């Protein structure tokens, strides 16, 4: 959702207010409302203890579901020919989700919080370069948020340093590689 908001703020393409609202509504429903409902569904069947899903074995179903809804967004809503930057941003999210899913089977826990913020940071930085818009203060805040989120996850004993690093690079690398296709 934040990636889409930044896209509409930074992009120099003209979109009507109705187009922006429609895309934001679709992405909001698919990435916020449906996952919340799905979490409560999992919780009612004792498949998720809490929203942070600290148990590695409980991450499989939510990650699979997340991958499916991102795929649905890519195949039905966000088209490469119309919104290439958002398409590749979400494709990076799909790749990161797949990597997280594989890591669960390898018994490696990665910080999903760091996946999200690091991929958003790369995307916003690439948008800035692509549209030649100076957003250094926003980019600095995002970099700071990377550090604050990593620190908070460590302070809460939710992750180890290794899990923080895995999470950071799981979000960072796919976005960085995919910028080649739209930047």
C-alpha positions in Angstrom: 0.0 0.0 0.0 2.8 2.4 0.9 4.6 1.6 -2.3 1.5 2.5 -4.3 1.1 5.8 -2.4 4.7 6.7 -3.0 4.3 5.8 -6.7 1.4 8.2 -7.1 3.2 10.9 -5.2 6.4 10.6 -7.2 5.2 9.6 -10.6 5.0 12.2 -13.3 2.4 10.3 -15.2 -1.1 11.8 -15.1 -3.7 9.6 -13.4 -7.2 10.9 -12.6 -8.2 10.9 -9.0 -10.7 8.2 -9.8 -8.0 6.0 -11.2 -5.7 6.5 -8.2 -8.6 5.8 -5.8 -9.6 2.6 -7.7 -6.1 1.2 -7.7 -5.5 2.2 -4.0 -8.8 0.6 -3.0 -8.1 -2.6 -4.9 -4.6 -2.8 -3.4 -5.9 -1.9 0.1 -8.6 -4.5 0.1 -6.3 -7.2 -1.3 -3.2 -6.5 0.9 -4.8 -5.2 4.1 -8.5 -6.3 4.6 -8.3 -9.8 3.1 -5.1 -10.7 5.0 -6.7 -9.5 8.3 -9.8 -11.6 7.7 -7.6 -14.5 6.8 -5.5 -14.1 10.0 -8.7 -14.3 12.1 -9.7 -17.3 10.1 -6.4 -19.0 10.9 -6.6 -18.0 14.5 -10.0 -19.5 14.9 -8.5 -22.8 13.8 -5.4 -22.4 16.0 -3.2 -22.1 13.0 -1.8 -18.7 14.1 -1.1 -17.8 17.7 -0.7 -14.0 17.2 -0.2 -11.5 14.4 3.6 -11.7 14.5 3.5 -15.5 13.9 6.6 -16.2 15.9 6.4 -20.0 15.3 8.3 -20.9 12.2 5.9 -23.7 11.3 2.9 -21.4 11.4 4.3 -19.1 8.7 3.8 -21.6 5.8 0.0 -21.0 5.2 0.1 -17.1 5.6 3.1 -16.9 3.2 1.4 -19.1 0.7 -1.7 -17.0 1.0 0.3 -13.8 0.6 2.0 -15.2 -2.5 -1.4 -16.1 -4.0 -2.9 -12.6 -3.4 0.1 -10.8 -4.8 -0.1 -13.1 -7.9 -3.8 -12.2 -8.2 -2.9 -8.5 -8.1 -0.3 -9.0 -10.8 -2.5 -11.0 -13.1 -5.7 -9.1 -12.7 -5.1 -5.5 -11.5 -1.6 -4.2 -12.0 -0.5 -4.8 -15.6 3.1 -4.3 -16.7 2.1 -2.4 -19.8 0.1 0.2 -17.7 1.9 0.5 -14.4 5.4 -1.1 -15.0 6.9 0.4 -11.8 4.2 -1.0 -9.6 4.1 -4.3 -11.5 7.8 -4.9 -10.8 7.5 -3.7 -7.2 4.8 -6.3 -6.6 6.7 -8.9 -8.5 9.7 -8.2 -6.2 7.2 -8.7 -3.3 6.1 -12.0 -4.8 9.7 -13.2 -5.2 10.5 -12.1 -1.6 7.5 -14.1 -0.4 8.6 -17.1 -2.3 12.1 -16.8 -0.8 10.6 -16.5 2.7 8.4 -19.6 2.0 11.5 -21.6 0.9 13.4 -20.4 4.0 10.7 -21.7 6.3 11.2 -25.2 4.8 15.0 -24.8 5.4 14.1 -23.9 9.1 15.4 -20.3 8.6 13.3 -17.5 10.1 13.7 -14.1 8.4 12.2 -10.8 9.6 9.2 -10.1 7.4 9.2 -6.6 8.8 12.6 -6.0 7.3 11.6 -7.5 4.0 8.8 -5.0 3.8 10.7 -1.8 4.7 13.9 -2.7 2.8 11.9 -3.4 -0.4 10.0 -0.1 0.0 13.2 1.8 0.5 14.7 0.4 -2.7 11.5 1.1 -4.6 11.2 4.7 -3.4 14.9 5.3 -4.2 14.5 3.8 -7.7 11.4 6.0 -8.3 13.3 9.0 -7.3 16.1 8.2 -9.8 13.6 7.2 -12.5 11.5 10.4 -12.3 14.4 12.6 -11.3 12.7 13.8 -8.2 14.7 14.9 -5.2 13.2 13.1 -2.2 16.3 12.8 -0.1 14.4 13.6 3.2 11.9 10.9 2.5 14.6 8.4 1.5 16.6 9.3 4.7 13.5 8.6 6.8 13.0 5.2 5.1 16.7 4.3 5.8 16.2 5.4 9.4 13.1 3.3 9.6 15.1 0.3 8.4 17.4 0.7 11.4 14.6 1.4 13.9 12.6 -1.6 12.8 15.6 -3.8 12.9 16.5 -2.5 16.4 12.9 -2.9 17.6 12.8 -6.5 16.4 16.0 -7.3 18.2 14.9 -5.5 21.4 11.6 -7.4 21.5 13.7 -10.6 21.1 11.5 -11.4 18.0 14.6 -12.1 15.9 18.3 -12.7 16.0 20.9 -10.6 14.0 21.0 -13.4 11.4 17.2 -13.3 10.9 17.3 -9.5 10.6 20.0 -9.7 7.9 18.1 -12.5 6.0 15.0 -10.4 6.1 16.7 -7.2 4.9 18.4 -8.9 2.0 15.3 -10.9 1.1 13.4 -7.7 0.5 16.3 -5.6 -0.8 17.8 -7.9 -3.5 14.7 -8.7 -5.5 13.7 -5.1 -5.7 17.3 -4.0 -6.7 17.5 -6.7 -9.4 14.0 -5.9 -10.8 14.8 -2.2 -11.1 16.8 -3.2 -14.1 13.6 -3.9 -16.0 11.9 -0.6 -15.4 14.5 2.0 -14.5 
